[in-house]
Amino acid sequence: GEKRKQSGILQPFILKYEMTDDELGANAITLLKYEEYVEHLQRGILISGNSHLEGYLLMEPYRRVEFGYRYNEQYDQLQKIREYVECWHMDEHMLTADMQDFVAEQQSPAAMKAMIMTQREITKGQIPSKGLFISGENGVGKTHMLAALAKAFYAQKIKTIIVFFPELIRELKQNPYTADKIIRQLQRVPVLMIDDIGSEMQTSFSRDEI
């Protein structure tokens, strides 16, 4: 019971309903199933096998906890965004990000200012002509910012590709016969966002060919 009370996943539900140790013991299997579901989801694994559905906990009468599934409204939103935004080697669920809920582990006022200015340009239907380079330590929120910008481009119906650079390099190296086709596709898209430039393993291929 004490271990579940300390679980970051279960704690909000336990505190909300002020569950006792006896109730935690009686509902242990259900709580464990939900905890495993969330842990798998965080690793990109859908236990339900259906991205239309999301798991949730419900307190039933007589203090019995039920774990069920309900329709996931984010799925419809992602379906619409997919028409204009492609994620290459990245989790497309990041496209639910917004600048309003941006929280950085390290303050980055310069990056925030650049983001706000860029978003204003996009809202006016303008693509930043000189591009935008975002740098910072891990945890600053660079990928979150890219996702928020991609949504801004989607709102203006501007085609965008977000690509994870280390995986792009690996794909191009492993599939040289399709490399030209991939490069041409990236060259034609109105907006190209490249995440994690510089984190790839430095090789003669990435340095000289790309």
N, C-alpha and C positions, 0 to 999 in steps of 0.2 A: 504494500500500500504506500509506503513512504517513497519508494522508488518512482511510482507513478505520479505521486504528488509533485515530484521534482522534474518530471518530464516537461520539456518546453512545449511539446505538441499537445499534451493532455491537460496541462495546468490551467489554461483559460477555462476549459469546460468544467473541470473539477471545482475551481474556485467559484464559478458562476452558480453552480448548483449546490455548493457547500457539501460535497460528498464526504461521508464518514469513512473510516477504515473498513467497516463492515460492508458498506455499499461498494467500495472499491474492490473488495474481495469477491463479492457476489457478481460483479460485472467485469471481472478481470479479463476474461477471454475476449469480450467485445471491445474493451479498451485497447487490448493488445493488438487486435486485428486492425483497428483504426490507426494506431501508432505505426504499424508496419506499412499500412497503405500510404500514409503521408511520407514515410521515409523512402519508400520506393518511388513515389511521385517526385520527390526532391532529386532523385537520381535519374529522372526521365523514364521511369518504368510504370506503365499503366496496368495495375492489377486487374481492373475491370475490363481491360481490353477495348474500351470504347471511350474516345475522347469527348463524346457528347455528354458523358456523365461525370459527376464529381461526388466523392464520398463525404458523408457528414454524420455527426452524432446527434441523437435525439433522446431527451429524457422523457420516458414514457410514464404513465401512471404507476403507482406503487414503486417509484424510484428505480425502474428498470431502464437500462441504457440500451438503445438500439443503434446499430450502424447500418446506414442505408445509402442509396445513391439517388441523386436528383439531376435534373437537366442542367447542363453547364452553359450558362449564357455567354461565357467567353468564347465558346466554340463558334457561335454564329459570327461574333466580331472578328475572330481570326480568319474565318472563311472569306469575309469581305476584304480584309486587309491583304490576304494572299493574292488577290487579283492584281494588286499594284506593288506589293513588296515581297521579294524572295529572300529567304535566309539560306545561305550556303554554309553547311557544316556548323550551324548554330541552332539553338533551341528557339523555335519560332514563338514560343509562349512569352518570350521577352517583349514581344510587340504589344503586350498589354500595359507596358510601362508608360508613365506620364511624368512630365517634369514637376507636376504638382506634388507627387509623392516621392520626389528625389531626395534621398538622404545619403550623404557622403560620409564615410568613416573619417576622412580627412577633408578639411575645408578647402575649397578650390574656387574662390570668388572670381578669378580671371576666366576660368572655364565656364562658370555659370553666366557671366556677362556675355561671353561669346555665344553661348547657347541661346540666350534670350534675343540677342541681336539677329542671330541666324533664323530663329523661329519667326521673328517679325517679317523677315524677308520672304520666307516660305509662305506665310499667311497672305502676303501680297501677290503670291503666285510667281515669285522670282527665285531662281536657283542661284545660290552664291557663286559668283563667277570665279572667284579666287580659291574656292574650296575652304575647308576648315580642318585644322589639325588639332586634335585633343591629346594632350600628354599628361601623365601623372602616375603616381605610385598605384599599386594594387589597392582596391577599395575606394578609390576616388569616385568611381561611378561612371567611367568612360563608356562602357557598353550600354549602360542604362540611358545615357545621353543619346547615343546613336539610335537606340530603339525609339526614344521619344521623338527624335528628328524624323525617323522613318514614318512614324504615325502622322507627323505634320505634313510630310510629302504625300502620304496616302490621302489625307483630307483634301489635298489639292489635285488628286488624281494624277500624280506624277510617278512614273515607274521607277522603282528603286531596288537595288540588290545590296544586301549586307553579307559580307563574306569573312569567314575566320581565316586570316592570312596563312598561319602555319599549315592548316589542312589544305588550303588551295595549293600551296607550294608542293606538298606531298602528292596531291592528285595530279598536278601537271607533270611531275617527275615520273610518276608511275604509269601515266597514260600519255606518252609523247605524241601519239597519233591523233589524239583528240585535243591536244593543248591549244592548237591554233583556233579551233572552233570555240573553245571556252574563252580564250582571250578576246576574240572578236565579239562574243556576246557581252563581255564586260565592257568593252569599248563602246558598244552601241547604246547601253542603258543610260538614260538621262542622268541618273544619280547613282554613283557607286560609293558604298561605304565599306572601308576595309578595317577590320578589327584586329588588334594585337600585332601590328607591324613591328618587327624587330624582335619578337619573342620566338621566331622560328629559328631552327638550327642553321647557323651560317655555313653555307656550302658554296662551291664555285657555281653551282646551278642557280641558287637563289641570288647570288651576288652578280653574276655576269649575264645569265640568260633572262632573268625576270626584271 
